[in-house]
Amino acid sequence: MNALTLTDNAVKKLAHLKSAEGNNNLMLRIYVTGGGCSGFSYGFDFAEELEEDDATFLNGDAVLVVDSLSYQYLHGSTIDYIEGLEGSRFVVDNPNATTTCGCGSSFSI
C-alpha cells in the first residue's frame, strides 16, 4: 500500500478549520523536515494551491497534499486527528518509521 490515508476524524477537523478560515478550498499539507529528537519531524500546514511535485489524497471533499520528497518517507501512512490529555493535534501513523519520539512529532527510518 503506497497511498496516504486521511481518517474520518481528520476529515471532520479539517472541515471545521476550513469553515473557521472561511475558505472551502483549503487543503491539508503534510511535510517532513530534518530535525526533531528522532531525526525527522512532521509538519502540517494549509495549502491553497498545488505545487508541481505534489500528490493529493482524498477522503470525501477533504484533500491531503504531500510533496514528492516528503512522500518517500510517508507512503502508507495514516493521518489522524486526536483529542486527549496531551492536547489536540494531527498525528501520523507511519509504518516506515523505525523509531519515534514520545510526542509523536518526530521519527527516524
CORPE-V161113 format. One record per pair of residues at least 4 apart in sequence whose C-alpha atoms are under 7 Angstrom apart, sorted by the first residue. I is the first residue (numbers start at 1). J is the second residue. D is the distance in Angstrom with one decimal. If there is no record, write none. Layout:
# CORPE-V161113
{{I | J | D} {I | J | D}}
This chain:
# CORPE-V161113
{{1 | 76 | 5.6} {2 | 75 | 4.9} {2 | 76 | 4.7} {3 | 75 | 5.8} {3 | 76 | 5.2} {4 | 57 | 6.5} {4 | 75 | 5.9} {4 | 76 | 5.3} {4 | 77 | 5.2} {4 | 78 | 5.8} {5 | 77 | 6.4} {5 | 78 | 4.6} {5 | 79 | 6.0} {6 | 10 | 6.1} {6 | 11 | 6.7} {6 | 59 | 6.3} {6 | 78 | 6.0} {6 | 79 | 4.9} {6 | 80 | 6.3} {7 | 11 | 6.3} {7 | 79 | 6.2} {7 | 80 | 5.3} {8 | 12 | 6.2} {9 | 13 | 6.3} {9 | 80 | 6.3} {9 | 81 | 5.5} {10 | 14 | 6.1} {10 | 79 | 6.9} {10 | 80 | 5.0} {10 | 81 | 4.6} {11 | 15 | 6.1} {11 | 62 | 5.9} {12 | 16 | 6.3} {13 | 17 | 6.2} {14 | 18 | 6.0} {15 | 19 | 6.2} {16 | 20 | 6.2} {17 | 21 | 6.1} {18 | 22 | 6.0} {18 | 23 | 5.4} {18 | 24 | 5.4} {18 | 26 | 6.2} {19 | 23 | 6.4} {19 | 24 | 6.7} {25 | 48 | 6.4} {26 | 46 | 6.1} {26 | 47 | 5.8} {26 | 48 | 5.1} {27 | 46 | 5.6} {27 | 47 | 5.0} {27 | 48 | 6.3} {27 | 62 | 6.9} {27 | 63 | 5.1} {27 | 64 | 6.0} {27 | 65 | 6.7} {28 | 44 | 7.0} {28 | 45 | 6.1} {28 | 46 | 4.9} {28 | 47 | 6.1} {28 | 63 | 6.3} {28 | 64 | 4.9} {28 | 65 | 6.0} {29 | 44 | 5.5} {29 | 45 | 5.1} {29 | 46 | 5.6} {29 | 47 | 5.9} {29 | 64 | 5.8} {29 | 65 | 4.6} {29 | 66 | 5.8} {30 | 42 | 7.0} {30 | 43 | 5.6} {30 | 44 | 4.7} {30 | 45 | 6.7} {30 | 65 | 6.4} {30 | 66 | 5.5} {31 | 42 | 5.8} {31 | 43 | 5.1} {31 | 44 | 6.5} {31 | 66 | 6.2} {31 | 67 | 7.0} {31 | 70 | 5.4} {32 | 40 | 6.5} {32 | 41 | 5.6} {32 | 42 | 4.8} {32 | 43 | 6.1} {32 | 70 | 5.1} {33 | 40 | 5.6} {33 | 41 | 5.3} {33 | 42 | 6.6} {34 | 39 | 6.1} {34 | 40 | 4.5} {34 | 41 | 6.2} {35 | 39 | 5.0} {35 | 40 | 5.0} {35 | 41 | 6.0} {36 | 40 | 5.6} {36 | 41 | 5.3} {36 | 106 | 5.4} {37 | 101 | 6.5} {37 | 106 | 6.4} {38 | 100 | 6.1} {38 | 101 | 6.0} {38 | 106 | 5.4} {38 | 107 | 4.7} {38 | 108 | 5.4} {39 | 106 | 6.7} {39 | 107 | 5.9} {39 | 108 | 5.3} {40 | 106 | 5.3} {40 | 107 | 5.3} {40 | 108 | 6.0} {41 | 105 | 5.7} {41 | 106 | 4.1} {41 | 107 | 6.4} {42 | 105 | 5.6} {42 | 106 | 6.1} {50 | 54 | 6.2} {53 | 67 | 5.6} {53 | 68 | 5.6} {54 | 65 | 6.4} {54 | 66 | 5.4} {54 | 67 | 4.3} {54 | 68 | 6.1} {55 | 65 | 5.8} {55 | 66 | 5.5} {55 | 67 | 6.2} {56 | 63 | 6.4} {56 | 64 | 5.6} {56 | 65 | 4.7} {56 | 66 | 6.6} {57 | 63 | 5.8} {57 | 64 | 5.1} {57 | 65 | 6.6} {58 | 62 | 5.8} {58 | 63 | 4.8} {58 | 64 | 6.3} {59 | 63 | 6.7} {66 | 70 | 6.5} {66 | 71 | 6.0} {67 | 71 | 6.0} {68 | 72 | 6.7} {70 | 74 | 6.4} {71 | 75 | 5.6} {73 | 96 | 6.8} {74 | 94 | 6.4} {76 | 94 | 6.9} {76 | 95 | 6.6} {77 | 92 | 6.6} {77 | 93 | 5.5} {77 | 94 | 4.5} {77 | 95 | 6.2} {78 | 92 | 5.8} {78 | 93 | 5.1} {78 | 94 | 6.7} {79 | 90 | 6.8} {79 | 91 | 5.8} {79 | 92 | 4.8} {79 | 93 | 6.5} {80 | 90 | 5.6} {80 | 91 | 5.3} {80 | 92 | 6.4} {81 | 89 | 5.6} {81 | 90 | 4.3} {81 | 91 | 6.0} {82 | 88 | 5.6} {82 | 89 | 5.7} {82 | 90 | 6.4} {83 | 87 | 5.8} {83 | 88 | 4.2} {83 | 89 | 6.7} {84 | 88 | 6.2} {96 | 109 | 6.2} {97 | 107 | 5.9} {97 | 108 | 5.5} {97 | 109 | 4.8} {98 | 108 | 5.8} {98 | 109 | 5.1} {99 | 107 | 5.6} {99 | 108 | 5.4} {100 | 104 | 6.0} {100 | 106 | 5.8} {100 | 107 | 4.2} {100 | 108 | 6.5} {101 | 105 | 6.8} {101 | 106 | 5.7} {101 | 107 | 6.3}}
